[in-house]
Amino acid sequence: MGKTAILLGITGLIGNALAKNILEDSRYDKLISFHRRKSGIVHPKLEEHIVDLFDLEKYAEQFKGDVVFCCIGTTQAKTDDKETYKKIDYGIPVAAAKLSAYNNIPKFIAISALGANPSSSVFYNKTKGEMERDVLKQNVNETYFLQPSLLAGYREEQRILEKLAIGAFKVLNPLLIGPLKKYQSIKPEPIVATMQYLAFNTYSEIRIESDEIKKIAN
């Protein structure tokens, strides 16, 4: 019998790519997605729940599977109110981890960020660090955090500064070697491949930085 995966963040860059990968993977029987709006994906294995993600705990009965992929995240450009930002990047993953523990789901795999640290003076890094810390407190059997650097991929919304940064990293990437290699930009494909690997295998590290993501994917 195949696995049932639960996905949060299907409309995002990584979540969308991961969903399509899962739906074409014969190792899965079902993909359950919780999101605010229709994904636009039509597939017999996809079960969509259009919900208020800030009230995720109301959907414990539907939140049952073998692995949870949490690809939730926003940006300061999209969400400039820090309270709302934290409710998304911290609150939703922690609520999902609580439901995972409640329903005895054995694996929880989340997208975090390079530099995540609950003691950081940078709001973004601090929020991601607090998220990691409090997700781990839920004691899901296996929890992994992927910590990618700058994500290089097409998004529907226009992010001028991000586009400029991606362009700059095309030049910088070859110069970032040795201990700096983890700061190279990364595409969605190795992130998706690594999440899929972790769904079926154990790994020695809980936090997996950008350069290690690429190694696992290869």
Secondary structure, DSSP 8 states (H G I E B T S, - for coil): --EEEEEE-TTSHHHHHHHHHHHT-TTEEEEEEEESS------TTEEEEE--GGGGGGGTTT---SEEEE-----TTT---HHHHHIIIIIHHHHHHHHHHHTT--EEEEE--TT--TT-SSHHHHHHHHHHHHHHTT--SEEEEEE--SB-S--SS--HHHHHHHHHHHHHGGG--GGGGGGS-B-HHHHHHHHHHHHHS--S-SEEEHHHHHHHH-
